[in-house]
């Protein structure tokens, strides 16, 4: 996640990678605080989408996408079961 904040190279790739890593970390913490850690992948995924489509030109333009990620996270954890949020890991078990 720290590498994604450094403006060197392809920023969108770094956001995608950081979101994937944080998704795995949130699953590992799913027995205690995993749903709260899941906010980080949601925000990173929104930032990755924004940078992939070229919607962000300045640093301050990241804020609305981070807020959208937080709103999507809140709606997801209140309306969707944990099984569906961590579905790829359910296939592994």
Phi, psi and omega in degrees: 000325179293323178296328179291331180282338177280127187276052179241129177081201181280106185291322183298320179297322180293321177294318178299314180296316179296322178295319179296316180296317180290332175294318177295318179296320179292328175292318179297331177265013186292344178280347179230289186241023185300322180291331178282329175287340182292345178295326182294313176298325178297315179294316180295323177294320177295320177293323178296317177297316181297317180287327179294321179273357178076026181278347183250121178249329180237161182297326182289341179285353176287334187300312180298325180288326175294320179294319176299320177298319178294319178295316178298321177298313182297316179296322181293314184286338178272338185244343184245138180290154180301326180303317182283330178291328180246037184302319180301329180282334177294330178289333180282333184277000000 
